[in-house]
């Protein structure tokens, strides 16, 4: 059985996500603290919005967006049984399959470098009233916290 590089990458990403709930909760709490404060303070603290649009009630919608790519390099080990033609790729630190250690057949191994690219983004939206006071905040993305 061949392990898909995408599957192994997702597993590694998922293991890193174990830290995400606390960071997500902190991010949400910090973002919600801006409600009731002037939008100009948020802009001063976080930079200019990507877009600003007028609301029908005289207020404004501010959108702050950030996009980038992250590349991770992983080196898999590939085991190939030259008799049965069975092959498997494994992520670093994984235990080789039993047939690798218990085989009298010829086993070839090689290292397979793989690059995984993730598209990361965060989009924060502020709704402000006509006086510039932030009424609500919301966000979306996979790289906000």
N, CA, C and O atoms as a GROMACS GRO file, in nm:
protein
  580
    1UNK      N    1   0.085  -0.118   0.000
    1UNK     CA    2   0.000   0.000   0.000
    1UNK      C    3   0.089   0.124   0.000
    1UNK      O    4   0.180   0.134   0.082
    2UNK      N    5   0.065   0.217  -0.088
    2UNK     CA    6   0.141   0.342  -0.092
    2UNK      C    7   0.067   0.449  -0.014
    2UNK      O    8  -0.052   0.470  -0.033
    3UNK      N    9   0.138   0.517   0.075
    3UNK     CA   10   0.079   0.628   0.149
    3UNK      C   11   0.087   0.752   0.062
    3UNK      O   12   0.195   0.787   0.014
    4UNK      N   13  -0.022   0.815   0.042
    4UNK     CA   14  -0.024   0.937  -0.037
    4UNK      C   15   0.050   1.048   0.035
    4UNK      O   16   0.027   1.069   0.154
    5UNK      N   17   0.140   1.122  -0.035
    5UNK     CA   18   0.206   1.235   0.030
    5UNK      C   19   0.106   1.336   0.085
    5UNK      O   20   0.130   1.397   0.189
    6UNK      N   21  -0.006   1.353   0.015
    6UNK     CA   22  -0.108   1.446   0.064
    6UNK      C   23  -0.166   1.397   0.197
    6UNK      O   24  -0.186   1.476   0.289
    7UNK      N   25  -0.193   1.266   0.206
    7UNK     CA   26  -0.248   1.211   0.330
    7UNK      C   27  -0.152   1.230   0.447
    7UNK      O   28  -0.192   1.271   0.556
    8UNK      N   29  -0.025   1.200   0.424
    8UNK     CA   30   0.073   1.216   0.531
    8UNK      C   31   0.085   1.363   0.569
    8UNK      O   32   0.097   1.396   0.687
    9UNK      N   33   0.083   1.452   0.469
    9UNK     CA   34   0.088   1.595   0.497
    9UNK      C   35  -0.031   1.639   0.580
    9UNK      O   36  -0.017   1.720   0.672
   10UNK      N   37  -0.149   1.587   0.548
   10UNK     CA   38  -0.268   1.620   0.626
   10UNK      C   39  -0.257   1.569   0.768
   10UNK      O   40  -0.301   1.637   0.862
   11UNK      N   41  -0.200   1.452   0.786
   11UNK     CA   42  -0.181   1.399   0.921
   11UNK      C   43  -0.087   1.486   1.002
   11UNK      O   44  -0.110   1.511   1.120
   12UNK      N   45   0.022   1.532   0.938
   12UNK     CA   46   0.114   1.620   1.009
   12UNK      C   47   0.048   1.753   1.043
   12UNK      O   48   0.068   1.806   1.152
   13UNK      N   49  -0.031   1.806   0.950
   13UNK     CA   50  -0.103   1.930   0.975
   13UNK      C   51  -0.202   1.912   1.089
   13UNK      O   52  -0.216   2.000   1.174
   14UNK      N   53  -0.272   1.799   1.089
   14UNK     CA   54  -0.369   1.772   1.195
   14UNK      C   55  -0.302   1.763   1.330
   14UNK      O   56  -0.356   1.810   1.430
   15UNK      N   57  -0.183   1.703   1.335
   15UNK     CA   58  -0.115   1.694   1.464
   15UNK      C   59  -0.077   1.832   1.515
   15UNK      O   60  -0.079   1.856   1.636
   16UNK      N   61  -0.042   1.923   1.426
   16UNK     CA   62  -0.011   2.060   1.466
   16UNK      C   63  -0.138   2.134   1.511
   16UNK      O   64  -0.131   2.227   1.591
   17UNK      N   65  -0.252   2.091   1.459
   17UNK     CA   66  -0.378   2.157   1.493
   17UNK      C   67  -0.420   2.133   1.637
   17UNK      O   68  -0.512   2.198   1.686
   18UNK      N   69  -0.355   2.041   1.705
   18UNK     CA   70  -0.387   2.016   1.846
   18UNK      C   71  -0.366   2.142   1.929
   18UNK      O   72  -0.431   2.161   2.032
   19UNK      N   73  -0.276   2.228   1.886
   19UNK     CA   74  -0.249   2.352   1.957
   19UNK      C   75  -0.350   2.461   1.921
   19UNK      O   76  -0.360   2.562   1.990
   20UNK      N   77  -0.423   2.440   1.814
   20UNK     CA   78  -0.508   2.545   1.759
   20UNK      C   79  -0.625   2.589   1.847
   20UNK      O   80  -0.654   2.709   1.849
   21UNK      N   81  -0.694   2.501   1.921
   21UNK     CA   82  -0.812   2.549   1.996
   21UNK      C   83  -0.782   2.664   2.092
   21UNK      O   84  -0.859   2.760   2.096
   22UNK      N   85  -0.674   2.658   2.167
   22UNK     CA   86  -0.642   2.766   2.260
   22UNK      C   87  -0.607   2.892   2.183
   22UNK      O   88  -0.654   3.001   2.217
   23UNK      N   89  -0.525   2.879   2.079
   23UNK     CA   90  -0.488   2.996   2.000
   23UNK      C   91  -0.610   3.055   1.930
   23UNK      O   92  -0.622   3.177   1.919
   24UNK      N   93  -0.700   2.969   1.884
   24UNK     CA   94  -0.823   3.018   1.820
   24UNK      C   95  -0.908   3.094   1.920
   24UNK      O   96  -0.958   3.203   1.890
   25UNK      N   97  -0.925   3.039   2.039
   25UNK     CA   98  -1.004   3.106   2.143
   25UNK      C   99  -0.943   3.240   2.180
   25UNK      O  100  -1.014   3.338   2.198
   26UNK      N  101  -0.811   3.244   2.191
   26UNK     CA  102  -0.743   3.371   2.221
   26UNK      C  103  -0.764   3.472   2.110
   26UNK      O  104  -0.790   3.590   2.136
   27UNK      N  105  -0.752   3.426   1.984
   27UNK     CA  106  -0.771   3.516   1.869
   27UNK      C  107  -0.913   3.572   1.871
   27UNK      O  108  -0.932   3.692   1.855
   28UNK      N  109  -1.012   3.485   1.889
   28UNK     CA  110  -1.152   3.530   1.890
   28UNK      C  111  -1.178   3.628   2.003
   28UNK      O  112  -1.248   3.728   1.984
   29UNK      N  113  -1.123   3.601   2.121
   29UNK     CA  114  -1.142   3.691   2.235
   29UNK      C  115  -1.079   3.827   2.207
   29UNK      O  116  -1.139   3.931   2.235
   30UNK      N  117  -0.960   3.826   2.153
   30UNK     CA  118  -0.893   3.954   2.120
   30UNK      C  119  -0.970   4.031   2.014
   30UNK      O  120  -0.982   4.153   2.023
   31UNK      N  121  -1.020   3.961   1.914
   31UNK     CA  122  -1.096   4.029   1.809
   31UNK      C  123  -1.226   4.086   1.865
   31UNK      O  124  -1.264   4.198   1.832
   32UNK      N  125  -1.294   4.011   1.949
   32UNK     CA  126  -1.420   4.059   2.007
   32UNK      C  127  -1.401   4.177   2.101
   32UNK      O  128  -1.495   4.254   2.122
   33UNK      N  129  -1.282   4.193   2.158
   33UNK     CA  130  -1.255   4.308   2.246
   33UNK      C  131  -1.260   4.441   2.171
   33UNK      O  132  -1.271   4.547   2.234
   34UNK      N  133  -1.253   4.436   2.039
   34UNK     CA  134  -1.258   4.560   1.961
   34UNK      C  135  -1.400   4.614   1.945
   34UNK      O  136  -1.418   4.731   1.911
   35UNK      N  137  -1.501   4.533   1.968
   35UNK     CA  138  -1.640   4.579   1.955
   35UNK      C  139  -1.662   4.691   2.056
   35UNK      O  140  -1.631   4.678   2.174
   36UNK      N  141  -1.718   4.802   2.006
   36UNK     CA  142  -1.743   4.920   2.090
   36UNK      C  143  -1.628   5.021   2.088
   36UNK      O  144  -1.641   5.130   2.144
   37UNK      N  145  -1.519   4.985   2.025
   37UNK     CA  146  -1.404   5.076   2.018
   37UNK      C  147  -1.397   5.139   1.879
   37UNK      O  148  -1.458   5.087   1.786
   38UNK      N  149  -1.324   5.248   1.864
   38UNK     CA  150  -1.314   5.314   1.734
   38UNK      C  151  -1.238   5.229   1.631
   38UNK      O  152  -1.136   5.169   1.662
   39UNK      N  153  -1.290   5.226   1.510
   39UNK     CA  154  -1.223   5.153   1.401
   39UNK      C  155  -1.085   5.212   1.374
   39UNK      O  156  -0.994   5.139   1.334
   40UNK      N  157  -1.068   5.341   1.396
   40UNK     CA  158  -0.937   5.403   1.373
   40UNK      C  159  -0.830   5.344   1.464
   40UNK      O  160  -0.714   5.333   1.425
   41UNK      N  161  -0.869   5.305   1.586
   41UNK     CA  162  -0.773   5.240   1.677
   41UNK      C  163  -0.731   5.103   1.624
   41UNK      O  164  -0.614   5.066   1.630
   42UNK      N  165  -0.828   5.028   1.572
   42UNK     CA  166  -0.798   4.897   1.515
   42UNK      C  167  -0.702   4.914   1.397
   42UNK      O  168  -0.606   4.838   1.383
   43UNK      N  169  -0.730   5.013   1.313
   43UNK     CA  170  -0.643   5.038   1.197
   43UNK      C  171  -0.504   5.079   1.242
   43UNK      O  172  -0.404   5.034   1.184
   44UNK      N  173  -0.496   5.162   1.342
   44UNK     CA  174  -0.366   5.205   1.394
   44UNK      C  175  -0.287   5.085   1.446
   44UNK      O  176  -0.165   5.077   1.428
   45UNK      N  177  -0.355   4.993   1.510
   45UNK     CA  178  -0.289   4.877   1.570
   45UNK      C  179  -0.256   4.767   1.469
   45UNK      O  180  -0.161   4.691   1.488
   46UNK      N  181  -0.335   4.757   1.361
   46UNK     CA  182  -0.322   4.643   1.270
   46UNK      C  183  -0.291   4.677   1.126
   46UNK      O  184  -0.272   4.587   1.044
   47UNK      N  185  -0.285   4.802   1.093
   47UNK     CA  186  -0.256   4.841   0.954
   47UNK      C  187  -0.382   4.872   0.877
   47UNK      O  188  -0.494   4.848   0.922
   48UNK      N  189  -0.361   4.926   0.759
   48UNK     CA  190  -0.474   4.968   0.675
   48UNK      C  191  -0.553   4.849   0.623
   48UNK      O  192  -0.496   4.743   0.598
   49UNK      N  193  -0.684   4.866   0.608
   49UNK     CA  194  -0.766   4.757   0.554
   49UNK      C  195  -0.735   4.733   0.407
   49UNK      O  196  -0.686   4.821   0.336
   50UNK      N  197  -0.764   4.613   0.362
   50UNK     CA  198  -0.750   4.579   0.220
   50UNK      C  199  -0.856   4.651   0.138
   50UNK      O  200  -0.830   4.699   0.028
   51UNK      N  201  -0.978   4.658   0.194
   51UNK     CA  202  -1.087   4.731   0.129
   51UNK      C  203  -1.174   4.796   0.236
   51UNK      O  204  -1.182   4.750   0.350
   52UNK      N  205  -1.238   4.903   0.196
   52UNK     CA  206  -1.336   4.972   0.281
   52UNK      C  207  -1.457   5.002   0.193
   52UNK      O  208  -1.443   5.046   0.080
   53UNK      N  209  -1.575   4.976   0.246
   53UNK     CA  210  -1.696   5.007   0.169
   53UNK      C  211  -1.799   5.073   0.260
   53UNK      O  212  -1.804   5.048   0.381
   54UNK      N  213  -1.880   5.158   0.198
   54UNK     CA  214  -1.984   5.229   0.273
   54UNK      C  215  -2.103   5.136   0.298
   54UNK      O  216  -2.140   5.055   0.213
   55UNK      N  217  -2.162   5.151   0.415
   55UNK     CA  218  -2.283   5.077   0.450
   55UNK      C  219  -2.404   5.169   0.431
   55UNK      O  220  -2.389   5.291   0.437
   56UNK      N  221  -2.522   5.114   0.408
   56UNK     CA  222  -2.641   5.196   0.386
   56UNK      C  223  -2.675   5.287   0.505
   56UNK      O  224  -2.736   5.392   0.488
   57UNK      N  225  -2.636   5.246   0.626
   57UNK     CA  226  -2.668   5.325   0.746
   57UNK      C  227  -2.565   5.437   0.772
   57UNK      O  228  -2.571   5.503   0.876
   58UNK      N  229  -2.471   5.456   0.678
   58UNK     CA  230  -2.370   5.560   0.696
   58UNK      C  231  -2.241   5.509   0.757
   58UNK      O  232  -2.141   5.581   0.762
   59UNK      N  233  -2.241   5.385   0.802
   59UNK     CA  234  -2.120   5.326   0.858
   59UNK      C  235  -2.030   5.270   0.749
   59UNK      O  236  -2.051   5.296   0.630
   60UNK      N  237  -1.929   5.195   0.790
   60UNK     CA  238  -1.834   5.138   0.695
   60UNK      C  239  -1.807   4.991   0.729
   60UNK      O  240  -1.817   4.949   0.844
   61UNK      N  241  -1.773   4.917   0.625
   61UNK     CA  242  -1.725   4.780   0.639
   61UNK      C  243  -1.577   4.782   0.602
   61UNK      O  244  -1.539   4.827   0.494
   62UNK      N  245  -1.496   4.732   0.694
   62UNK     CA  246  -1.351   4.723   0.672
   62UNK      C  247  -1.314   4.577   0.656
   62UNK      O  248  -1.354   4.492   0.736
   63UNK      N  249  -1.237   4.547   0.553
   63UNK     CA  250  -1.190   4.410   0.531
   63UNK      C  251  -1.038   4.411   0.535
   63UNK      O  252  -0.973   4.486   0.462
   64UNK      N  253  -0.982   4.327   0.620
   64UNK     CA  254  -0.838   4.310   0.633
   64UNK      C  255  -0.808   4.167   0.586
   64UNK      O  256  -0.857   4.071   0.644
   65UNK      N  257  -0.728   4.155   0.482
   65UNK     CA  258  -0.702   4.022   0.427
   65UNK      C  259  -0.552   4.000   0.408
   65UNK      O  260  -0.479   4.090   0.367
   66UNK      N  261  -0.508   3.880   0.440
   66UNK     CA  262  -0.369   3.842   0.421
   66UNK      C  263  -0.366   3.703   0.358
   66UNK      O  264  -0.436   3.612   0.402
   67UNK      N  265  -0.285   3.688   0.254
   67UNK     CA  266  -0.271   3.562   0.182
   67UNK      C  267  -0.124   3.531   0.165
   67UNK      O  268  -0.045   3.620   0.133
   68UNK      N  269  -0.086   3.407   0.186
   68UNK     CA  270   0.050   3.364   0.155
   68UNK      C  271   0.056   3.213   0.144
   68UNK      O  272  -0.038   3.142   0.182
   69UNK      N  273   0.168   3.164   0.093
   69UNK     CA  274   0.188   3.021   0.081
   69UNK      C  275   0.299   2.978   0.177
   69UNK      O  276   0.394   3.052   0.202
   70UNK      N  277   0.284   2.858   0.229
   70UNK     CA  278   0.385   2.801   0.317
   70UNK      C  279   0.429   2.669   0.256
   70UNK      O  280   0.346   2.586   0.218
   71UNK      N  281   0.558   2.651   0.246
   71UNK     CA  282   0.610   2.527   0.190
   71UNK      C  283   0.681   2.448   0.299
   71UNK      O  284   0.767   2.501   0.370
   72UNK      N  285   0.645   2.323   0.311
   72UNK     CA  286   0.709   2.232   0.404
   72UNK      C  287   0.778   2.123   0.324
   72UNK      O  288   0.722   2.071   0.227
   73UNK      N  289   0.897   2.088   0.364
   73UNK     CA  290   0.970   1.979   0.299
   73UNK      C  291   0.974   1.861   0.394
   73UNK      O  292   1.010   1.873   0.510
   74UNK      N  293   0.935   1.746   0.341
   74UNK     CA  294   0.933   1.622   0.417
   74UNK      C  295   1.010   1.518   0.338
   74UNK      O  296   1.002   1.514   0.216
   75UNK      N  297   1.085   1.434   0.406
   75UNK     CA  298   1.156   1.325   0.340
   75UNK      C  299   1.093   1.193   0.383
   75UNK      O  300   1.101   1.155   0.500
   76UNK      N  301   1.031   1.126   0.289
   76UNK     CA  302   0.972   0.995   0.313
   76UNK      C  303   1.077   0.887   0.292
   76UNK      O  304   1.176   0.908   0.222
   77UNK      N  305   1.053   0.773   0.354
   77UNK     CA  306   1.132   0.655   0.322
   77UNK      C  307   1.043   0.564   0.239
   77UNK      O  308   0.927   0.542   0.271
   78UNK      N  309   1.100   0.512   0.132
   78UNK     CA  310   1.026   0.419   0.048
   78UNK      C  311   1.092   0.283   0.059
   78UNK      O  312   1.214   0.270   0.043
   79UNK      N  313   1.012   0.182   0.085
   79UNK     CA  314   1.060   0.044   0.091
   79UNK      C  315   0.999  -0.030  -0.027
   79UNK      O  316   0.879  -0.018  -0.054
   80UNK      N  317   1.082  -0.108  -0.097
   80UNK     CA  318   1.033  -0.183  -0.212
   80UNK      C  319   1.085  -0.326  -0.202
   80UNK      O  320   1.206  -0.348  -0.192
   81UNK      N  321   0.994  -0.423  -0.206
   81UNK     CA  322   1.028  -0.564  -0.206
   81UNK      C  323   1.050  -0.605  -0.351
   81UNK      O  324   0.956  -0.604  -0.430
   82UNK      N  325   1.172  -0.641  -0.385
   82UNK     CA  326   1.205  -0.672  -0.525
   82UNK      C  327   1.148  -0.806  -0.570
   82UNK      O  328   1.144  -0.833  -0.690
   83UNK      N  329   1.103  -0.890  -0.477
   83UNK     CA  330   1.044  -1.019  -0.514
   83UNK      C  331   0.893  -1.005  -0.533
   83UNK      O  332   0.839  -1.048  -0.636
   84UNK      N  333   0.825  -0.946  -0.436
   84UNK     CA  334   0.678  -0.935  -0.443
   84UNK      C  335   0.632  -0.806  -0.509
   84UNK      O  336   0.514  -0.791  -0.542
   85UNK      N  337   0.724  -0.713  -0.528
   85UNK     CA  338   0.696  -0.581  -0.585
   85UNK      C  339   0.604  -0.497  -0.497
   85UNK      O  340   0.541  -0.401  -0.544
   86UNK      N  341   0.596  -0.533  -0.372
   86UNK     CA  342   0.518  -0.455  -0.275
   86UNK      C  343   0.601  -0.332  -0.238
   86UNK      O  344   0.722  -0.343  -0.217
   87UNK      N  345   0.536  -0.216  -0.230
   87UNK     CA  346   0.606  -0.092  -0.195
   87UNK      C  347   0.525  -0.015  -0.093
   87UNK      O  348   0.403  -0.027  -0.085
   88UNK      N  349   0.595   0.065  -0.016
   88UNK     CA  350   0.528   0.153   0.080
   88UNK      C  351   0.616   0.276   0.101
   88UNK      O  352   0.738   0.266   0.106
   89UNK      N  353   0.551   0.392   0.113
   89UNK     CA  354   0.620   0.516   0.149
   89UNK      C  355   0.577   0.552   0.290
   89UNK      O  356   0.460   0.542   0.325
   90UNK      N  357   0.675   0.595   0.370
   90UNK     CA  358   0.643   0.630   0.507
   90UNK      C  359   0.703   0.764   0.546
   90UNK      O  360   0.812   0.801   0.502
   91UNK      N  361   0.628   0.834   0.629
   91UNK     CA  362   0.674   0.964   0.681
   91UNK      C  363   0.786   0.941   0.781
   91UNK      O  364   0.803   0.831   0.833
   92UNK      N  365   0.864   1.046   0.808
   92UNK     CA  366   0.973   1.035   0.905
   92UNK      C  367   0.923   0.985   1.040
   92UNK      O  368   0.820   1.030   1.090
   93UNK      N  369   0.997   0.892   1.099
   93UNK     CA  370   0.964   0.842   1.232
   93UNK      C  371   0.866   0.727   1.234
   93UNK      O  372   0.843   0.668   1.339
   94UNK      N  373   0.807   0.694   1.120
   94UNK     CA  374   0.709   0.584   1.116
   94UNK      C  375   0.781   0.449   1.124
   94UNK      O  376   0.894   0.436   1.078
   95UNK      N  377   0.715   0.350   1.181
   95UNK     CA  378   0.771   0.216   1.190
   95UNK      C  379   0.752   0.145   1.057
   95UNK      O  380   0.642   0.144   1.002
   96UNK      N  381   0.858   0.084   1.004
   96UNK     CA  382   0.844   0.012   0.877
   96UNK      C  383   0.745  -0.102   0.889
   96UNK      O  384   0.728  -0.158   0.998
   97UNK      N  385   0.679  -0.138   0.780
   97UNK     CA  386   0.586  -0.251   0.786
   97UNK      C  387   0.660  -0.380   0.822
   97UNK      O  388   0.780  -0.392   0.802
   98UNK      N  389   0.585  -0.475   0.874
   98UNK     CA  390   0.643  -0.600   0.921
   98UNK      C  391   0.718  -0.674   0.811
   98UNK      O  392   0.822  -0.734   0.836
   99UNK      N  393   0.666  -0.669   0.689
   99UNK     CA  394   0.730  -0.743   0.580
   99UNK      C  395   0.869  -0.692   0.549
   99UNK      O  396   0.949  -0.765   0.490
  100UNK      N  397   0.901  -0.568   0.588
  100UNK     CA  398   1.035  -0.515   0.565
  100UNK      C  399   1.136  -0.585   0.657
  100UNK      O  400   1.245  -0.622   0.613
  101UNK      N  401   1.099  -0.602   0.783
  101UNK     CA  402   1.191  -0.661   0.880
  101UNK      C  403   1.193  -0.814   0.877
  101UNK      O  404   1.293  -0.875   0.914
  102UNK      N  405   1.083  -0.875   0.833
  102UNK     CA  406   1.072  -1.021   0.840
  102UNK      C  407   1.084  -1.088   0.704
  102UNK      O  408   1.036  -1.200   0.686
  103UNK      N  409   1.146  -1.023   0.610
  103UNK     CA  410   1.151  -1.077   0.475
  103UNK      C  411   1.291  -1.125   0.440
  103UNK      O  412   1.391  -1.060   0.473
  104UNK      N  413   1.296  -1.239   0.373
  104UNK     CA  414   1.424  -1.285   0.320
  104UNK      C  415   1.439  -1.238   0.175
  104UNK      O  416   1.541  -1.261   0.110
  105UNK      N  417   1.335  -1.170   0.125
  105UNK     CA  418   1.340  -1.115  -0.010
  105UNK      C  419   1.431  -0.993  -0.012
  105UNK      O  420   1.471  -0.940   0.092
  106UNK      N  421   1.464  -0.950  -0.130
  106UNK     CA  422   1.545  -0.829  -0.145
  106UNK      C  423   1.461  -0.705  -0.117
  106UNK      O  424   1.356  -0.686  -0.177
  107UNK      N  425   1.508  -0.623  -0.026
  107UNK     CA  426   1.437  -0.500   0.010
  107UNK      C  427   1.525  -0.382  -0.029
  107UNK      O  428   1.640  -0.372   0.013
  108UNK      N  429   1.470  -0.293  -0.109
  108UNK     CA  430   1.541  -0.170  -0.144
  108UNK      C  431   1.477  -0.055  -0.069
  108UNK      O  432   1.355  -0.051  -0.052
  109UNK      N  433   1.560   0.037  -0.024
  109UNK     CA  434   1.506   0.157   0.041
  109UNK      C  435   1.566   0.279  -0.026
  109UNK      O  436   1.677   0.276  -0.079
  110UNK      N  437   1.490   0.386  -0.023
  110UNK     CA  438   1.540   0.514  -0.072
  110UNK      C  439   1.466   0.625  -0.002
  110UNK      O  440   1.356   0.605   0.050
  111UNK      N  441   1.527   0.742  -0.002
  111UNK     CA  442   1.463   0.860   0.056
  111UNK      C  443   1.396   0.937  -0.057
  111UNK      O  444   1.453   0.955  -0.165
  112UNK      N  445   1.273   0.983  -0.030
  112UNK     CA  446   1.195   1.054  -0.130
  112UNK      C  447   1.158   1.191  -0.074
  112UNK      O  448   1.069   1.201   0.011
  113UNK      N  449   1.226   1.299  -0.120
  113UNK     CA  450   1.189   1.432  -0.072
  113UNK      C  451   1.060   1.480  -0.138
  113UNK      O  452   1.040   1.463  -0.259
  114UNK      N  453   0.974   1.539  -0.058
  114UNK     CA  454   0.846   1.590  -0.108
  114UNK      C  455   0.824   1.730  -0.051
  114UNK      O  456   0.850   1.755   0.067
  115UNK      N  457   0.776   1.820  -0.135
  115UNK     CA  458   0.739   1.955  -0.089
  115UNK      C  459   0.587   1.965  -0.083
  115UNK      O  460   0.518   1.929  -0.179
  116UNK      N  461   0.537   2.013   0.028
  116UNK     CA  462   0.393   2.034   0.045
  116UNK      C  463   0.370   2.184   0.054
  116UNK      O  464   0.430   2.251   0.138
  117UNK      N  465   0.286   2.238  -0.031
  117UNK     CA  466   0.256   2.380  -0.030
  117UNK      C  467   0.115   2.402   0.020
  117UNK      O  468   0.020   2.342  -0.028
  118UNK      N  469   0.102   2.489   0.119
  118UNK     CA  470  -0.028   2.523   0.175
  118UNK      C  471  -0.062   2.668   0.139
  118UNK      O  472   0.023   2.756   0.151
  119UNK      N  473  -0.183   2.691   0.096
  119UNK     CA  474  -0.231   2.827   0.073
  119UNK      C  475  -0.297   2.874   0.202
  119UNK      O  476  -0.397   2.818   0.246
  120UNK      N  477  -0.241   2.977   0.261
  120UNK     CA  478  -0.288   3.027   0.390
  120UNK      C  479  -0.350   3.165   0.372
  120UNK      O  480  -0.302   3.247   0.295
  121UNK      N  481  -0.458   3.189   0.447
  121UNK     CA  482  -0.521   3.321   0.441
  121UNK      C  483  -0.597   3.351   0.569
  121UNK      O  484  -0.635   3.261   0.645
  122UNK      N  485  -0.618   3.478   0.589
  122UNK     CA  486  -0.703   3.523   0.698
  122UNK      C  487  -0.775   3.649   0.650
  122UNK      O  488  -0.714   3.739   0.592
  123UNK      N  489  -0.903   3.652   0.674
  123UNK     CA  490  -0.985   3.767   0.633
  123UNK      C  491  -1.067   3.810   0.754
  123UNK      O  492  -1.149   3.734   0.805
  124UNK      N  493  -1.042   3.933   0.800
  124UNK     CA  494  -1.114   3.989   0.914
  124UNK      C  495  -1.205   4.100   0.861
  124UNK      O  496  -1.162   4.184   0.783
  125UNK      N  497  -1.331   4.098   0.905
  125UNK     CA  498  -1.428   4.198   0.863
  125UNK      C  499  -1.479   4.272   0.986
  125UNK      O  500  -1.524   4.212   1.083
  126UNK      N  501  -1.471   4.405   0.980
  126UNK     CA  502  -1.525   4.490   1.086
  126UNK      C  503  -1.643   4.568   1.030
  126UNK      O  504  -1.636   4.622   0.919
  127UNK      N  505  -1.750   4.573   1.105
  127UNK     CA  506  -1.865   4.658   1.070
  127UNK      C  507  -1.864   4.774   1.170
  127UNK      O  508  -1.864   4.752   1.291
  128UNK      N  509  -1.864   4.897   1.118
  128UNK     CA  510  -1.862   5.014   1.205
  128UNK      C  511  -1.982   5.104   1.174
  128UNK      O  512  -2.029   5.108   1.060
  129UNK      N  513  -2.029   5.173   1.275
  129UNK     CA  514  -2.143   5.265   1.256
  129UNK      C  515  -2.092   5.397   1.198
  129UNK      O  516  -1.973   5.412   1.170
  130UNK      N  517  -2.184   5.492   1.180
  130UNK     CA  518  -2.151   5.622   1.118
  130UNK      C  519  -2.050   5.701   1.202
  130UNK      O  520  -1.980   5.786   1.146
  131UNK      N  521  -2.041   5.676   1.332
  131UNK     CA  522  -1.943   5.746   1.417
  131UNK      C  523  -1.806   5.677   1.414
  131UNK      O  524  -1.709   5.729   1.470
  132UNK      N  525  -1.798   5.559   1.349
  132UNK     CA  526  -1.672   5.487   1.341
  132UNK      C  527  -1.651   5.386   1.452
  132UNK      O  528  -1.542   5.333   1.468
  133UNK      N  529  -1.757   5.359   1.530
  133UNK     CA  530  -1.747   5.262   1.638
  133UNK      C  531  -1.772   5.122   1.583
  133UNK      O  532  -1.867   5.100   1.508
  134UNK      N  533  -1.687   5.029   1.619
  134UNK     CA  534  -1.698   4.892   1.570
  134UNK      C  535  -1.821   4.825   1.632
  134UNK      O  536  -1.834   4.818   1.755
  135UNK      N  537  -1.910   4.777   1.546
  135UNK     CA  538  -2.033   4.710   1.590
  135UNK      C  539  -2.016   4.559   1.597
  135UNK      O  540  -2.073   4.494   1.685
  136UNK      N  541  -1.938   4.504   1.504
  136UNK     CA  542  -1.919   4.358   1.502
  136UNK      C  543  -1.788   4.324   1.432
  136UNK      O  544  -1.732   4.403   1.356
  137UNK      N  545  -1.742   4.206   1.462
  137UNK     CA  546  -1.622   4.153   1.398
  137UNK      C  547  -1.651   4.011   1.354
  137UNK      O  548  -1.730   3.941   1.418
  138UNK      N  549  -1.588   3.969   1.247
  138UNK     CA  550  -1.595   3.830   1.207
  138UNK      C  551  -1.469   3.799   1.128
  138UNK      O  552  -1.400   3.890   1.082
  139UNK      N  553  -1.441   3.674   1.113
  139UNK     CA  554  -1.321   3.633   1.039
  139UNK      C  555  -1.344   3.501   0.971
  139UNK      O  556  -1.438   3.428   1.003
  140UNK      N  557  -1.258   3.471   0.876
  140UNK     CA  558  -1.256   3.340   0.813
  140UNK      C  559  -1.113   3.315   0.768
  140UNK      O  560  -1.037   3.408   0.743
  141UNK      N  561  -1.078   3.190   0.757
  141UNK     CA  562  -0.945   3.156   0.708
  141UNK      C  563  -0.880   3.045   0.787
  141UNK      O  564  -0.930   3.000   0.890
  142UNK      N  565  -0.766   3.002   0.736
  142UNK     CA  566  -0.692   2.894   0.798
  142UNK      C  567  -0.559   2.942   0.859
  142UNK      O  568  -0.475   2.861   0.897
  143UNK      N  569  -0.542   3.074   0.866
  143UNK     CA  570  -0.416   3.127   0.921
  143UNK      C  571  -0.442   3.255   1.001
  143UNK      O  572  -0.368   3.352   0.988
  144UNK      N  573  -0.547   3.254   1.082
  144UNK     CA  574  -0.582   3.373   1.159
  144UNK      C  575  -0.519   3.374   1.298
  144UNK      O  576  -0.502   3.481   1.356
  145UNK      N  577  -0.484   3.262   1.350
  145UNK     CA  578  -0.428   3.259   1.485
  145UNK      C  579  -0.297   3.187   1.491
  145UNK      O  580  -0.238   3.176   1.598
   0.00000   0.00000   0.00000
